[in-house]
Structure formats: C-alpha cells, structure tokens
Amino acid sequence: MAASESERFEQFSSVLLTELLERTKKNMELLQPERTPCAPLPFAQTPAFLDIYAEVVRVGIFPVVLSRRPVRAILGDVDWAKDGREYLLTVLDDRNNQVFPAWDYAWDALWDERKATAPTASHESEKKKGGFLASLFGRKSAAKPEPKPHEGEEEGNVMAGLYTMLNQLAEKRGYLPLFRDDNRVFKALIRTKPGKIASAIKELNQYHHQEFIVQGKEQAKSGVLNEALQKWQFNLPDRVGEMLVIKCAIDLEHVNKTYIGKYIRQSARSQEEAEKGMPYLSIYWKAMPNAVTVQD
C-alpha cells in the first residue's frame, strides 16, 4: 500500500470508528432516564456502561469490522480528511451498506473463538491496549478450554468472559445484569439513528402531557400514550424499545406500576411470554413501588 493510500486508510478508519462510537453513544444517552429510578436499571441503560461499551467496540468489534473486505472497499477515492463523514453517512443510509453486516458479524463472532480472535490480534490499536479486554479479545481459542455453555447454547471464551466481566460490574454497582442474548442490543444500537429515538421520546412526552395533564377540549383520548408506547417498542430493535418504556416509567409521572402492569398484560399473551420478550421491563415493574393512585 502506497504512503498516500496508507494515510487515506488511516483517515477512513478514524472516521468510521468515530461514527460507530458516536452513534451508539448518543442512542445509549437518549435511553438513559432523566429522573432517579425507583428500581435497579438494566446495566446497558446507565452512564457507567458507556465507557465500557466504547472500549469493547474499540478493542474487540472495530478491528473485526475493519478486517472485512467489503468494508475496506468503501475507502474508494474519497478525500476522507475533508469529506469523509458526510460520505460515510450516505453509505450508512443505504440499507445494503457493508458496514452493518460487518458489525453484526463482529458481535456474532464473539460466540466463535476462531472468528473473534484472529482478526483482532494484528490490529494496531489492540497492540497499544492493555488490561482485561485486550487479553480477552487477543487470546487464542486454544489457550484455555471453553467453559461449559448453558443448555442449548454454544458460547466461546470471549463472549463468556465479556458477560462475566459486565455482570460482575453490574452486580457491584446495583444494576440488572445482562441476559445471554443481549448481543442483540449491542448489534441493534448502530442500526438505529439517534434522531429516531429522540422523536420517539418527544412524541411520548407530548402524549403523556395531552392525556394526563391537559384538561378540557385539549385533553387527548384515553389510551393514546399506551398506543404510542406499543408502536415505538415494537418498531425499535430488540431491547431498545423495551428500554424506552423503562425510561418512560421513570420520567413520566403517570406511567406508574399499575400502568406498566397493564401495559405488560396488553403486550404479551402470558406472564411467561412477557418475561421472555420483555425481561428487563418485567423485572423493573416487579421492583417498582405500588402506585399511589390507580389508573383506569
């Protein structure tokens, strides 16, 4: 690779990493409640998770993304120092862009030692990193025997180690631990534009105000907030919509325990289905204090 090409590739790499980190960070920040929660939050919904997530992306995910040939082909003849971010945004707006499949592949690869470790070992940024994450993502699959997976799961050392670390931190800080399939929320964050979550929050706040605060002719019909919550939860990726409902349960006065209990019953055919499909919301709801007033 010529010097100029090498320099352009470094610029491309920097622009891509920055955008991946910024987009996911903004999404996580938007999902964080503004008020103090009355029950333990999912770890992924707390400020403490942001830096950890960013480091996981830098050390373990981005090197795999960058190693994928279709992603490297995006380099093209773009002046990345000048027009890089603007061009990258047009690429990401294309549903068939090559970044998202590479991102999914990187997260899925954590379940497979052979995929998860080989591309990262030679990446320059990892050489400069120290600590647990660098050793976790850099080790070879043959270095240690894999821990026994749970029934029906095939889990590699990397994902097992990552979950162990994150859940120890969550328990220490009083947050809800991550579930085994939460690689879905990690993957989903990049595919959701922050503007979409911001629009959802704005709409939900407006409906809450119109349904419960405003009186007289301007008052919205009963149930509009519930309908909006349903719409956004099931139009946003797995876990992202669920965390949005939890945010509303904290930030919106009338979305209390009684309201959330009714919402869960309307969103699932059984308690078992609710706990499987909305595990964080189900746990948070059970820990909420009883509502002072009962909503009709």
N, C-alpha and C positions, 0 to 999 in steps of 0.2 A: 504494500500500500504506500503510495507516494506521500510525502510530508503534508502536502495540502489536503489530500484525501483523509489522512490520519487526523489532521486538525478538524476538518469538517465532521468527521465521525465523532470526535470527542464533543463537538458542539451539539450535534444531533443527540448524542447520548445524554448530555446535560439537559437539553430542552425536554426530552422525553421523560426523564426521571423527575424533573421538576413538575411537569404537568400531572404525572401519575400521583405524586405526593400531594400536590395542591388540591387536586380534585377530590381525592379520598379524604383529605384533612377537612376540607370545607363541608363535605357531607357529614362526617362524624361530628363536627362542631354544631351543625344545624340540628342534629338529632339529640344533642345534649339539652336537658331541661334547664330552664332559667331559674326556677324555684327549687327549694330544697326538697328532695324526695322523702316520702314517709316510710319507705321500704328500700331494701337493697336493690340497686340498679344493676343491669347487665354490665359487665366489665367493659364491653365494647362501646358503651354509651357514656363513658366517663372521660374527663380530661386526662386522667392518668394513663389511659390506653393509647393516646395519640402518639406520643414519642416512641412507645414500644412498637406500635404498628408501623410507623415510618421506618424504624430500624430493621424490622423484618422485611419490609419491601426493599430497602437498600441492599441488605446483605443476602437475602435468600430468594427474593422474587425477581427483582430487576435484572440481575445477571442472566437468569434463565430467559426472560423476555428478550433481552438484547442478543442472546445467542441464536435466536430463531432467524433463519434465513429470510423469510418474508418481511420480518421487521427491519432487518438490516437493509433490505432493498428500498425501504422508504427514504433512505438517505438521498437518492436521486441527485439532481444538480441544484438543490435548494441552497440559498445563502442562509444557513442556519443561524448565524450570528445576527442577521438582520431581520429575516422573515420567518425564522424557524417556528415560533409559537403559533403565529397566525396560520401557517401552512399545516402544522400538526393538528390544529383544531378542525380544519376542513377534512383532514384524514379521519379523525375520530368521529366526525359526524356521519361518515359513510358506514352504514350498517355492516358492510362487508370488509371493513378495515381489518388489517392483520394484527393490530396491537391487542385487541380484546381476546382473540383466540390464544395468542401467546401468553397473555395474562392468566387466562383460565388454565392453560397447560402448566404454567409455573406453580399455581396453587395446587392443582391436581397432582403434580409431580411430587409433592411433599409426602404423598402416600406411597411413593415408589422410590426407594433409596437410589436406584440406578439413574433415574431421571433427575432426582433432586440434587444430587451431589456433583455429578460430572461437569455440568456447565458452569457451576459456580466456583469450582476450585481454582480456575485460571484467571478469574476476573480481577482486575487491578484493585478495585475498591475493597474487595474482601481481603486482599493481602495486607491492606493497611488497617483492617479492623481487628479488634481483639475481643476477648470475652466469650461469653456463653454462646451467643448467636453465631459468631464466626466459626466456632468449633463445631456447633450443631450442624450448620449448613455445609461445612467444609469436609466433614469426616466421610470416609468411605464406608460403603454398606457392609463391608466385611470386617470392619474394625471391631464391631460389637454385635452380638446376636440380637435380633429384633425381639422386643418384648412381646408377650403373648397378646394378640389382638382380642377385642371383645367378640363375642359370638356374632358371626355374620359380617365381620369387618376384616379388612386387610390393611393393617396400619404399619407404616415404616417407622424407623427410628426418628426421622426428622419430625414428622407430624406428632408422634408420641411425645417427643421431647419438648416440642413447642407447646402442646396442650398442657403438659406438666408444668412448665415454667409459667405460662399465663394463668393457670388455675391456682397455682401457689400464690402468685401476686394478688389475684382476685380475692382469695380467701383471707390473705393477710390484711387487705385494705377494706374488707367488708362488702365486697361486690358479689353478684351472682357469677358463678363460674361459667365457662363456655361449654357448649354442648359439642358432641363429637362431629356433628355435621355442620359446624359453624364456618367451615371453609366456604360455605355458600355466601355468607355475609361478607367475607373478605373479598370474594370474587365480585359480588354484586356492586360494591361501592364505586368501582371505576366506571361501570356502565350507566350510572345514574348521574345526570347533570345536577349540580348543586341548585341551579335555578328551579328545577322541578320540585325538589324538597322544599325550597323557600316558598314556592307558590302554594304547595300543599299546606304549609304552616299558616300562611296568610289567609287562605280560604277557611281553614278550620277555626281560626281565631274569629273571623267575621261571622261564621255561622253560630258559634258559641255565643257571641255578643247579641246577635239578632234573635236567637231562640230563647236565651235565658235572662238577658239584661234589659233589652229594649222592651218597652210596653206599648200597648195600643196598636194602631194600624201598622206600625213599622215592625212589629214583632213577627219573626219568622214562624212558620208552622212547626208543630212538634215533630221531632224526628229528623230534621234536616241535618243536624250535626252527625247523628248516627249514620245516615246515608253517606255523608261525606267521608267519615272515618272508614266505612266499609270500602268505598271506592278507592281511597288512597292506599289502604292497607293491601288490597289485592291487586292494585296496579303498580305498586312499587315492588322491587325484588324481595325475595325471602329475607325475613328478619328486619329489613329496612322499614317496611310498613308497620311491622309489629312494634319496633322501637318508637316509631312516630306516635302510635297510640299510647304507649307508656309516657312519652313526653306530654301528651295532652292530659293524661291522668294526673300529672304533676302540676302543669302550668295553668290548666283551665279549671276554674273553681267548681263548676257544676259537674265535671267529669270525675265523680267520686266512686267509692267502692260499689255502691248499688248500681250506678250507671255502667261501670265496667263489667260487673257481673252479668247484667242484662245483655250487654254488647257481646260478651263471650258466648252466651247461650244462643244468641241470634246468628253468630258466626260459625258455629260448629254444631254438628248433629248430636254429639255426645261429649261428656267431660273428657273421655279418653282421646277423642279427636281433637279437642281444644288443647289438651296438654301436649299432644304430638305436633300439632300445627302451629300453636302459639305458646311455646313453653315458657318464654320469658314473661309474657303478659299474664299467663295463668299463675305463675309463682308470685309475681308482683301483686296481682289482685288479691291473692290469699293473705298477703302480708299487710295490705292496706288497712288502716283503722276503719271501723264502721262509720258510715255516713251519718252526719247529724240529722239531716233531713232526707226523707225517702223521695226519690224521683218517680213520677208516674210513668 
